[in-house]
């Protein structure tokens, strides 16, 4: 099945895998590095410089959560399968082909399934040793280690009960599952970056445990107390394992060589990379001799740098600035400006555990203060579409029966009155006695500094909220702290986005109560027994029509509970210097495949 590059042309279901757009505090810089006066993106240079608003949160692909970290990691590590940015279909990268998938009717895994993979015979680590099934098994063990900081991705690997390595060929292996997980191929192939066991577990600590043990919930308490589990996790979670170049080892075409905090991350092309021996696989293309991810929190300064030849690529450009750049002849003749659709949605999340937000009437009242139609025109210049839930509106299982929550000041006032919030002290801010304490409806709205769209949304919300007796305080903070606060549930309202990839929607990561814990991705505190049951059913329902009914119902529950305000699915706004070929844009974030950029001859 081939999928159109433009999501607006899609008329069938493509699910989405959530990747949280997040970031941890960046460690201090490794050493002084001075930027060269730009020879990095000048005419004739095969080096590529990409703008980022903030630093990544780390180079360890299992413990990091930031979308911009993932973009960098794509060039350092390899996966069995990756999504082709043009067709949006899974394609082999580290694997020889897509897996052989069997439905099992007999034996220990009757009622379940198996997936058999073969790693490419040419695939080797940087030290020359072959990449084997043992490395894949180790990677899954590391993810399943209960003390490793991988709670945000662990749900996607729950279906794996056993991995059996071919005794005659250690590049072949079979994954066994007791259940028929609906996105088993995506989770096994596209989700994990394969890590070298020799480097990340030199003591062989995880070799003492089997996949079966790590998947057995009855052994969870014992595993948490096991000294080897704890020792490995402490080493793997350490700051140096996501920061220091010597500790970052992958099988991708680029080597991580530098990270200067608040300035740049640098990757250099490997000279003897195994992928160069494989012909005809564009998932193994890698042309730039160096890729530099330059951090500039101020977008105006980033645009100035691009005009001065300092930057080749700018993505996530605010719509008003994008329009200005299109009208700037000097800029538009040097840069290609593109607006691909995205697998992403913007939202304002409520901390439903806070006293102000326990009552869903309050949450719905605030939703009525958002004029999305006006925001799409005034903030997005029309380059966005509304969404009423976490499923992309172009998917066939998006619930089109959910009515827009319209801008309605009077309805907001009525709901706040019903919820018992009244201005009792005459300060124009509503109050309510909760748990014996007088609480005022003063709310902090957190967003990442430098993100003009989220700032503007917050300002419009603040103005409207003041009309109904709600005080909204805008708090811009650096992206690292913002996501740290979100993970710790230290927020009232938070402006964020969820980035997706093609594939079926497994909603457990974000919407199941299993994720409602520090470090988990259910930051909003959402969940009911019914919603958990439906999410669990979706994961093992292979019939598309039955699964669609489940998807429609879970969207209804989320809509009724209003744990967040779903805002928009915006177009990505990208400027790419036209000295490169292979720079086609795509709905896949960040909107292009940077390793495919090739200097025009």
C-alpha positions in Angstrom: 0.0 0.0 0.0 1.4 3.3 -1.0 0.5 6.4 1.0 0.3 9.9 -0.4 2.9 12.4 0.8 0.2 14.9 1.6 -2.0 13.9 4.5 -4.9 15.9 3.0 -5.1 13.2 0.3 -5.4 10.3 2.8 -8.7 8.6 2.8 -7.9 5.6 4.9 -6.5 4.8 8.3 -3.0 5.3 9.3 -2.4 5.0 13.0 0.0 7.1 15.0 2.7 6.2 17.5 3.2 9.0 20.1 6.7 10.4 20.6 6.6 13.0 23.2 7.9 16.4 22.3 10.0 16.8 25.4 13.4 17.7 26.7 15.5 17.1 29.8 17.8 19.6 31.3 21.0 19.6 29.3 24.3 18.9 31.2 27.1 21.4 31.2 29.2 21.7 28.1 32.1 19.3 27.5 34.6 21.9 26.5 35.2 25.1 24.7 34.5 25.0 21.0 34.7 28.1 18.9 32.3 28.4 15.9 34.2 28.9 12.7 33.3 32.0 10.7 30.9 30.3 8.5 32.6 27.8 6.3 30.0 25.3 7.5 27.1 26.1 5.2 28.7 28.1 2.5 28.4 27.5 -1.2 30.2 24.3 -2.2 30.4 22.8 1.3 28.9 19.4 1.8 28.3 20.2 5.5 24.8 20.7 6.6 23.7 23.1 9.4 20.2 22.8 10.9 18.6 25.2 13.3 17.0 24.0 16.6 15.2 26.2 19.2 16.6 24.2 22.1 19.2 21.6 23.0 18.4 17.9 22.8 17.9 16.1 26.1 20.5 13.4 25.4 21.9 11.0 22.9 20.8 7.8 24.7 17.8 6.7 22.6 16.2 4.6 25.4 16.2 7.3 28.1 15.7 10.4 26.1 12.3 11.8 25.3 12.8 14.9 23.2 11.7 14.9 19.5 14.7 17.0 18.6 16.9 14.3 20.2 15.3 11.7 18.0 16.1 13.6 14.9 19.8 13.5 15.8 19.7 9.9 17.0 18.4 8.8 13.6 21.8 9.5 12.2 23.8 7.9 15.0 22.0 4.6 15.4 20.1 2.2 13.2 16.8 0.4 13.5 15.6 -2.9 11.9 13.0 -0.9 10.0 12.3 2.7 9.4 9.5 4.6 7.7 10.2 5.8 4.2 9.6 9.6 4.3 8.1 9.5 0.8 5.9 6.4 0.8 5.3 6.4 4.6 5.7 2.6 4.5 8.1 0.6 6.7 11.4 -0.2 4.9 14.4 -2.3 5.9 17.4 -0.5 7.4 19.4 -2.8 9.6 17.2 -5.8 8.7 17.5 -7.6 5.3 13.7 -7.3 4.8 10.5 -6.8 6.7 9.8 -9.7 9.1 8.0 -12.9 8.4 4.9 -12.7 10.6 3.0 -15.9 11.7 -0.2 -16.3 13.6 0.4 -19.2 16.0 -2.4 -21.8 16.6 -0.4 -24.4 18.6 2.2 -24.7 21.2 3.2 -22.5 24.1 2.2 -19.4 22.2 -1.0 -20.6 20.7 -3.3 -17.6 20.1 -0.3 -15.4 19.8 2.2 -14.6 17.0 5.8 -14.6 15.9 8.0 -12.3 13.9 11.3 -13.5 12.4 14.0 -11.0 11.4 17.4 -11.2 9.8 20.0 -8.6 10.4 22.0 -7.5 7.3 25.1 -9.6 6.8 27.2 -6.5 6.2 26.0 -4.8 9.4 28.9 -4.2 11.8 29.7 -2.0 14.8 32.4 0.6 14.6 34.9 -1.8 16.2 34.4 -4.2 13.3 32.4 -6.8 15.1 29.1 -8.0 13.6 25.8 -6.7 14.7 23.9 -9.7 15.9 20.7 -10.9 17.4 22.3 -10.8 20.8 22.5 -7.0 20.5 18.8 -6.8 19.7 18.0 -9.0 22.6 20.1 -6.8 24.9 18.4 -3.7 23.7 15.0 -5.1 24.5 16.3 -6.2 27.9 17.6 -2.7 28.6 14.1 -1.3 27.8 12.4 -3.8 30.0 14.7 -3.3 32.9 12.3 -1.8 35.5 14.9 0.6 36.8 16.0 2.0 33.4 14.4 5.4 32.6 12.4 4.0 29.8 8.8 4.2 31.2 7.7 6.4 28.3 8.4 3.7 25.7 8.1 0.4 27.6 4.4 -0.1 26.7 5.3 -0.7 23.1 7.4 -3.8 24.1 5.0 -5.4 26.5 3.9 -7.9 23.8 7.4 -9.5 23.6 7.4 -12.6 25.7 10.4 -14.4 24.3 13.2 -13.9 21.7 14.8 -17.0 20.2 18.1 -16.7 18.3 18.7 -19.1 15.4 21.3 -21.5 16.7 22.8 -21.7 13.2 22.9 -18.0 12.4 23.2 -15.3 15.1 21.9 -12.7 12.8 18.5 -14.3 12.7 16.0 -14.3 15.5 12.3 -14.8 16.2 10.1 -12.8 18.6 7.3 -14.7 20.3 4.1 -13.1 21.8 1.2 -14.7 23.6 -1.0 -12.0 22.2 -1.6 -10.8 18.7 -0.5 -7.3 19.1 -1.8 -5.0 16.4 1.3 -3.0 15.8 3.9 -5.7 16.5 5.9 -5.0 13.4 6.2 -1.2 14.1 7.1 -1.8 17.8 9.7 -4.5 17.1 11.2 -2.9 13.9 10.8 0.9 14.0 10.7 1.7 17.7 14.1 0.5 19.1 17.5 1.7 18.0 19.7 -1.4 18.3 22.6 -0.9 20.8 25.9 -2.8 21.1 25.8 -5.1 24.1 29.7 -5.1 24.3 29.7 -1.3 25.0 26.5 -0.7 27.0 26.8 -3.8 29.2 30.5 -4.7 29.4 29.9 -6.6 32.7 27.2 -8.8 31.1 24.7 -7.8 33.9 21.6 -8.1 31.7 22.7 -11.5 30.3 21.7 -12.9 33.7 18.1 -12.3 32.9 15.8 -13.6 30.2 13.1 -11.7 28.2 10.6 -14.0 29.9 11.7 -13.0 33.4 11.7 -9.3 32.6 8.2 -9.6 31.1 6.7 -11.6 34.0 4.7 -9.2 36.2 4.8 -11.6 39.1 8.6 -11.1 39.3 8.4 -7.3 39.2 9.1 -6.7 42.9 12.0 -9.1 42.9 13.5 -7.5 39.8 13.3 -4.0 41.3 15.3 -5.3 44.3 17.9 -7.3 42.3 21.3 -5.7 42.7 22.4 -6.5 39.1 19.2 -4.8 37.7 19.9 -1.8 39.8 23.6 -1.7 39.0 23.0 -1.9 35.2 20.3 0.8 35.4 22.5 3.2 37.4 25.2 2.9 34.8 22.9 3.1 31.8 20.9 6.1 33.2 24.0 8.0 34.0 24.4 11.5 32.6 27.6 10.5 30.7 25.7 7.9 28.8 23.6 10.5 27.1 26.2 13.2 26.8 29.8 12.1 26.4 30.9 11.3 22.8 33.0 8.3 24.0 29.9 6.7 25.5 27.6 7.2 22.5 28.0 4.2 20.1 25.7 3.3 17.3 25.6 1.7 13.9 24.4 4.7 12.0 26.4 6.6 9.4 27.4 9.4 11.7 29.6 9.7 14.8 28.6 12.0 17.7 31.7 14.2 18.2 30.6 17.4 20.0 27.9 19.0 22.2 28.4 22.5 23.3 25.5 23.5 25.5 23.3 26.1 24.1 25.4 26.3 20.9 25.5 23.2 18.8 25.7 19.4 18.4 28.0 18.1 15.8 28.0 14.7 13.9 30.7 13.6 11.5 30.3 11.1 8.7 32.0 7.8 9.3 34.6 6.9 6.7 34.2 3.1 6.8 30.5 2.7 7.5 29.0 -0.7 6.8 25.9 0.8 5.1 28.1 2.1 2.2 28.6 -1.5 1.1 24.8 -2.0 0.6 23.5 -0.6 -2.7 20.0 0.4 -3.6 18.7 1.0 -0.1 17.9 4.7 0.3 17.3 4.2 4.0 21.1 3.9 4.2 21.9 7.0 2.2 24.1 9.5 4.0 25.7 12.3 2.0 26.6 15.3 4.3 30.2 15.1 5.6 29.1 16.8 8.8 25.7 17.7 10.3 25.6 20.5 12.7 22.5 21.2 14.9 22.8 24.8 15.9 20.8 25.9 19.0 19.4 29.5 18.7 16.4 30.1 21.0 15.5 33.3 19.2 14.0 32.6 15.8 14.6 36.1 14.5 18.3 35.6 15.2 18.1 32.2 13.5 16.6 33.7 10.3 19.3 36.4 10.3 21.9 33.6 10.5 20.3 31.8 7.6 20.4 35.0 5.5 24.1 35.3 6.4 24.8 31.8 5.2 25.2 30.4 8.7 22.2 28.0 8.6 20.9 25.7 5.8 17.6 24.5 7.4 15.0 26.1 9.6 11.9 24.2 10.7 8.9 25.0 12.8 8.9 28.6 11.6 6.1 30.7 13.0 3.4 31.3 10.3 3.7 35.1 10.2 7.5 34.9 9.8 7.0 32.2 7.2 4.8 34.5 5.1 7.4 37.3 5.5 10.1 35.0 4.2 8.0 34.0 1.2 7.7 37.7 0.4 11.4 38.3 0.9 12.8 37.8 -2.6 16.4 37.7 -1.5 15.6 34.9 0.9 13.1 32.9 -1.2 15.5 32.7 -4.2 18.1 31.0 -2.0 15.8 28.8 0.1 12.9 26.5 -0.8 9.9 27.2 1.5 7.7 24.2 2.1 4.5 23.5 4.1 4.1 19.7 4.4 1.3 18.3 6.7 2.4 16.8 10.0 1.9 13.9 12.2 1.5 16.1 15.3 -1.1 18.0 17.3 -0.9 21.0 19.6 -2.7 20.9 23.0 -3.0 22.7 26.3 -2.8 20.1 29.1 -4.5 20.3 32.5 -3.0 18.8 35.6 -6.3 17.1 36.7 -4.8 16.4 40.1 -4.7 20.1 41.0 -7.7 21.3 43.0 -8.7 23.8 40.3 -9.0 21.1 37.7 -10.6 18.2 39.5 -14.0 19.1 38.2 -14.3 18.6 34.4 -16.8 21.5 34.2 -13.9 23.8 34.9 -11.8 22.2 32.2 -14.7 22.5 29.7 -15.3 26.1 30.7 -11.6 27.0 29.9 -12.0 25.1 26.6 -14.9 27.5 25.7 -12.5 30.4 26.1 -10.4 29.2 23.1 -11.4 30.6 19.8 -9.7 28.1 17.5 -11.0 29.6 14.3 -9.6 33.0 15.2 -6.3 31.4 16.2 -5.9 29.5 13.0 -6.3 32.7 11.1 -4.5 35.1 13.4 -1.6 32.9 14.6 -1.3 30.2 11.9 -2.3 32.3 8.9 -4.8 29.5 8.0 -2.1 26.8 7.9 -3.6 24.5 10.5 -6.8 22.4 11.0 -8.8 21.8 14.1 -8.7 18.5 16.0 -11.0 17.3 18.7 -9.0 14.4 19.9 -5.6 12.6 19.8 -6.3 10.9 16.5 -5.4 12.7 13.3 -8.6 14.1 11.7 -7.8 12.5 8.3 -7.8 9.0 9.7 -10.9 6.9 9.1 -11.3 6.1 12.8 -11.1 9.7 13.8 -14.4 10.4 15.6 -16.1 13.0 13.4 -19.2 13.0 15.6 -17.4 15.0 18.3 -18.7 18.5 18.1 -16.3 21.4 18.1 -16.1 23.1 21.6 -17.0 26.5 20.4 -15.8 29.8 21.8 -18.6 30.8 24.2 -17.9 33.2 27.1 -21.4 32.9 28.6 -21.2 29.1 28.5 -17.9 29.3 30.3 -19.4 31.5 33.0 -22.3 29.1 33.5 -20.1 26.1 33.8 -17.9 27.8 36.4 -21.0 28.8 38.4 -22.2 25.2 38.3 -18.8 24.0 39.5 -19.2 26.4 42.5 -16.5 28.9 41.6 -17.7 32.4 42.7 -15.9 35.7 43.4 -16.4 35.9 47.1 -13.9 38.5 48.0 -14.4 41.1 45.2 -11.0 40.8 43.6 -12.5 39.7 40.2 -11.0 36.2 40.6 -13.3 33.3 41.3 -12.9 31.3 44.6 -14.0 28.0 46.0 -13.6 26.2 49.3 -11.8 22.9 48.5 -10.7 20.4 51.2 -11.2 23.1 53.8 -9.0 25.6 52.0 -10.0 28.7 50.1 -8.7 28.3 46.6 -8.6 31.0 44.0 -8.9 30.3 40.3 -5.4 31.6 39.5 -3.7 29.3 37.0 -0.2 29.2 35.7 0.3 28.5 32.0 3.7 27.1 31.2 5.3 27.1 27.8 8.8 27.0 26.3 10.6 30.2 26.0 11.1 31.3 22.4 8.0 29.4 21.0 6.0 32.3 19.7 3.0 30.3 18.8 2.5 28.9 22.3 3.2 32.4 23.7 0.5 33.9 21.5 -2.0 31.2 22.4 -1.3 31.8 26.1 -1.8 35.5 25.7 -5.2 35.1 24.0 -6.3 32.6 26.7 -5.2 35.0 29.4 -7.2 37.9 28.0 -10.4 35.8 27.6 -10.0 34.2 31.0 -9.9 37.6 32.7 -13.4 38.2 31.4 -14.9 35.2 33.3 -13.0 35.6 36.6 -9.9 33.4 36.0 -6.4 34.8 36.4 -3.9 33.2 34.0 -0.2 33.8 34.6 2.1 33.1 31.7 5.4 31.5 32.6 8.0 31.1 29.9 10.8 28.7 30.8 13.5 26.8 28.9 12.3 23.7 27.2 14.3 21.4 29.4 12.7 22.6 32.6 9.3 22.7 31.0 9.4 19.0 30.3 11.0 18.2 33.6 8.1 19.9 35.3 5.6 18.1 33.1 7.2 14.7 34.0 7.1 15.6 37.7 3.4 16.9 37.3 4.6 20.3 38.5 2.2 22.4 36.4 -1.3 23.8 36.3 -1.6 24.1 32.5 1.1 23.3 30.0 1.4 24.0 26.3 2.9 21.1 24.4 2.6 18.9 21.3 2.6 15.2 20.5 4.7 14.2 17.6 3.7 11.1 15.7 5.0 8.6 13.2 3.0 6.5 10.7 1.6 3.4 12.1 -1.4 2.3 14.2 -2.4 4.3 17.3 -1.4 2.5 20.5 -2.9 4.8 23.1 -1.5 3.1 26.1 1.6 5.3 26.4 -0.3 8.5 26.9 -3.9 7.6 28.0 -3.7 4.5 30.1 -3.5 4.8 33.9 -0.4 2.7 33.9 1.4 5.8 32.6 0.0 8.0 35.4 3.2 8.1 37.4 6.3 10.2 37.5 8.3 9.6 34.3 5.2 8.1 32.6 3.6 9.8 29.6 0.1 10.2 31.1 1.0 13.6 32.5 -2.6 14.8 32.6 -3.8 12.2 35.1 -6.5 10.8 32.7 -8.1 7.4 33.0 -11.2 5.5 34.0 -11.7 1.7 34.3 -13.6 1.8 31.0 -10.9 3.8 29.1 -8.2 1.4 30.4 -10.2 -1.6 29.2 -10.8 -0.2 25.8 -7.2 0.8 25.3 -6.1 -2.8 26.3 -8.7 -4.2 23.8 -7.5 -2.0 20.9 -4.0 -3.4 21.3 -5.1 -7.0 20.6 -7.9 -6.3 18.1 -6.9 -7.2 14.6 -10.3 -6.7 12.9 -10.2 -3.1 11.6 -13.9 -2.6 11.9 -14.1 -3.8 15.5 -11.0 -1.8 16.3 -12.6 1.3 14.8 -15.6 1.1 17.1 -13.2 0.9 20.1 -11.2 3.9 18.8 -14.5 5.9 18.4 -15.5 5.1 22.0 -12.1 6.0 23.6 -12.2 9.3 21.8 -15.7 10.0 23.2 -14.4 9.3 26.8 -11.4 11.6 26.4 -13.7 14.3 24.9 -16.2 14.0 27.8 -13.5 14.1 30.5 -11.6 17.1 28.9 -8.1 16.3 30.3 -6.7 18.8 27.8 -7.7 21.2 25.1 -7.0 19.8 21.7 -6.1 22.6 19.5 -4.7 22.1 16.0 -2.8 19.9 13.5 -0.6 22.6 12.0 1.4 22.4 8.7 5.1 22.2 9.2 6.8 25.3 7.9 10.3 24.7 6.6 13.1 26.6 4.8 15.8 24.5 3.1 18.8 26.0 1.2 18.4 25.2 -2.4 22.0 24.1 -2.9 20.9 20.6 -1.9 19.3 17.8 -3.8 17.4 15.1 -1.8 15.7 17.7 0.3 12.1 16.7 -0.4 9.7 17.4 2.5 7.4 14.9 4.1 4.7 14.6 6.8 7.3 12.7 8.8 8.8 15.0 11.5 11.0 17.0 11.2 9.7 17.2 7.7 12.8 15.9 5.8 15.5 13.3 6.0 18.7 15.3 6.6 21.1 12.5 5.8 19.8 12.4 2.2 20.8 16.0 1.5 23.3 16.0 -1.3 25.2 19.0 -2.6 24.1 19.9 -6.1 26.7 19.5 -8.7 
